[in-house]
Amino acid sequence: MGRSSETFGKKEKEKKRLKKQQEKKEKSAERKANSSKGKSMEDMLAYVDENGNITATPPDPSRQNKVKLEDVEISVARQKPENPEDLLRKGTVIFFNSSKGYGFIKDSQTQESFFVHFNGLLEQVQERDKVVFETERGQKGMNAVKVKKDR
């Protein structure tokens, strides 16, 4: 008599393959049972209560707060206009190269140095001159503009 062509190893591999196939079918059936496909729109909606928590129940209309459209601010809060005297700074020219057209001014209150270009001058200045100026944001920091001698 001849031996069976199926060995123990082959039988075990076949059992594992069938077991995996069965598990795969079970998982697929479970996914189909728990699927959200086909649910109504009401089942998919979520609501936010007055405390900011997400709930499945719609909010109570009697607890709604009425908000006027004028009270809603979407941008930066309005700022009061600045006083023109607050914009003016006083300082001393610590360096100015007239051939290249730039220099630096040291603020007398904060001791900060500000770059000044020839285009930002209203009058000719030299080193150690007391000046009055305004500042504006430049490419590399704050620049002094509208620079004139302090009288």
PENOR-V699519 format. One record per residue. RES is the residue in one small letter. SS is DSSP state (@ for helix, = for strand, . for the rest). PSI is psi in radians with two decimals (none if undefined). BURIAL is + if it has 24 or more other ideal C-beta (glycine too) atoms within 12 Angstrom, else -. Layout:
res=RES ss=SS psi=PSI burial=BURIAL
res=RES ss=SS psi=PSI burial=BURIAL
This chain:
res=m ss=. psi=2.55 burial=-
res=g ss=. psi=2.74 burial=-
res=r ss=. psi=2.64 burial=-
res=s ss=. psi=2.46 burial=-
res=s ss=. psi=-0.26 burial=-
res=e ss=. psi=2.14 burial=-
res=t ss=. psi=3.01 burial=-
res=f ss=@ psi=-0.76 burial=-
res=g ss=@ psi=-0.72 burial=-
res=k ss=@ psi=-0.69 burial=-
res=k ss=@ psi=-0.70 burial=-
res=e ss=@ psi=-0.75 burial=-
res=k ss=@ psi=-0.73 burial=-
res=e ss=@ psi=-0.69 burial=-
res=k ss=@ psi=-0.79 burial=-
res=k ss=@ psi=-0.74 burial=-
res=r ss=@ psi=-0.78 burial=-
res=l ss=@ psi=-0.65 burial=-
res=k ss=@ psi=-0.78 burial=-
res=k ss=@ psi=-0.74 burial=-
res=q ss=@ psi=-0.74 burial=-
res=q ss=@ psi=-0.74 burial=-
res=e ss=@ psi=-0.70 burial=-
res=k ss=@ psi=-0.74 burial=-
res=k ss=@ psi=-0.69 burial=-
res=e ss=@ psi=-0.76 burial=-
res=k ss=@ psi=-0.71 burial=-
res=s ss=@ psi=-0.76 burial=-
res=a ss=@ psi=-0.67 burial=-
res=e ss=@ psi=-0.75 burial=-
res=r ss=@ psi=-0.72 burial=-
res=k ss=@ psi=-0.65 burial=-
res=a ss=@ psi=-0.63 burial=-
res=n ss=@ psi=0.13 burial=-
res=s ss=. psi=2.55 burial=-
res=s ss=. psi=-0.01 burial=-
res=k ss=. psi=2.42 burial=-
res=g ss=. psi=-0.05 burial=-
res=k ss=. psi=2.72 burial=-
res=s ss=. psi=2.90 burial=-
res=m ss=@ psi=-0.64 burial=-
res=e ss=@ psi=-0.65 burial=-
res=d ss=@ psi=-0.41 burial=-
res=m ss=@ psi=-0.20 burial=-
res=l ss=. psi=2.55 burial=-
res=a ss=. psi=2.57 burial=-
res=y ss== psi=2.75 burial=-
res=v ss== psi=2.18 burial=-
res=d ss=. psi=-3.11 burial=-
res=e ss=. psi=-0.30 burial=-
res=n ss=. psi=0.00 burial=-
res=g ss=. psi=0.18 burial=-
res=n ss=. psi=2.55 burial=-
res=i ss== psi=2.26 burial=-
res=t ss== psi=2.91 burial=-
res=a ss=. psi=-0.23 burial=-
res=t ss=. psi=2.46 burial=-
res=p ss=. psi=2.68 burial=-
res=p ss=. psi=2.72 burial=-
res=d ss=. psi=2.11 burial=-
res=p ss=@ psi=-0.43 burial=-
res=s ss=@ psi=-0.30 burial=-
res=r ss=@ psi=0.11 burial=-
res=q ss=. psi=2.50 burial=-
res=n ss=. psi=2.32 burial=-
res=k ss=. psi=2.26 burial=-
res=v ss=. psi=2.27 burial=-
res=k ss=. psi=2.50 burial=-
res=l ss=@ psi=-0.57 burial=-
res=e ss=@ psi=-0.43 burial=-
res=d ss=@ psi=-0.25 burial=-
res=v ss=. psi=2.15 burial=-
res=e ss=. psi=2.17 burial=-
res=i ss=. psi=-0.40 burial=-
res=s ss=. psi=-2.90 burial=-
res=v ss=. psi=2.47 burial=-
res=a ss=. psi=2.56 burial=-
res=r ss=. psi=2.41 burial=-
res=q ss=. psi=2.50 burial=-
res=k ss=. psi=2.53 burial=-
res=p ss=. psi=2.44 burial=-
res=e ss=. psi=2.59 burial=-
res=n ss=. psi=2.26 burial=-
res=p ss=@ psi=-0.52 burial=-
res=e ss=@ psi=-0.47 burial=-
res=d ss=@ psi=-0.46 burial=-
res=l ss=@ psi=-0.47 burial=-
res=l ss=. psi=2.33 burial=-
res=r ss== psi=2.68 burial=+
res=k ss== psi=2.53 burial=+
res=g ss== psi=-3.00 burial=+
res=t ss== psi=2.41 burial=+
res=v ss== psi=2.03 burial=+
res=i ss== psi=-0.37 burial=+
res=f ss== psi=2.37 burial=-
res=f ss== psi=2.13 burial=+
res=n ss== psi=1.80 burial=-
res=s ss=. psi=-0.48 burial=-
res=s ss=. psi=-0.59 burial=-
res=k ss=. psi=-0.35 burial=-
res=g ss=. psi=0.48 burial=-
res=y ss== psi=2.91 burial=+
res=g ss== psi=-2.89 burial=+
res=f ss== psi=2.50 burial=+
res=i ss== psi=2.35 burial=+
res=k ss== psi=2.16 burial=+
res=d ss== psi=2.33 burial=+
res=s ss=. psi=-0.44 burial=-
res=q ss=. psi=-0.90 burial=-
res=t ss=. psi=-0.19 burial=-
res=q ss=. psi=0.35 burial=-
res=e ss=. psi=2.60 burial=-
res=s ss== psi=2.38 burial=-
res=f ss== psi=2.39 burial=+
res=f ss== psi=2.44 burial=+
res=v ss== psi=2.32 burial=+
res=h ss== psi=2.75 burial=+
res=f ss=@ psi=-0.59 burial=-
res=n ss=@ psi=-0.36 burial=-
res=g ss=@ psi=0.06 burial=+
res=l ss== psi=2.41 burial=+
res=l ss=. psi=-0.40 burial=-
res=e ss=. psi=2.80 burial=-
res=q ss=. psi=2.41 burial=-
res=v ss=. psi=2.77 burial=+
res=q ss=. psi=3.00 burial=-
res=e ss=. psi=2.56 burial=-
res=r ss=. psi=0.23 burial=-
res=d ss=. psi=2.45 burial=+
res=k ss== psi=2.27 burial=-
res=v ss== psi=2.82 burial=+
res=v ss== psi=2.37 burial=+
res=f ss== psi=2.91 burial=+
res=e ss== psi=2.86 burial=+
res=t ss== psi=2.67 burial=+
res=e ss== psi=2.70 burial=-
res=r ss== psi=2.24 burial=-
res=g ss=. psi=-2.96 burial=-
res=q ss=. psi=-0.63 burial=-
res=k ss=. psi=0.22 burial=-
res=g ss=. psi=-2.81 burial=-
res=m ss== psi=2.38 burial=-
res=n ss== psi=2.60 burial=+
res=a ss== psi=2.33 burial=+
res=v ss== psi=2.87 burial=+
res=k ss== psi=0.87 burial=+
res=v ss== psi=2.23 burial=+
res=k ss== psi=2.78 burial=+
res=k ss== psi=2.50 burial=-
res=d ss=. psi=2.23 burial=-
res=r ss=. psi=none burial=-
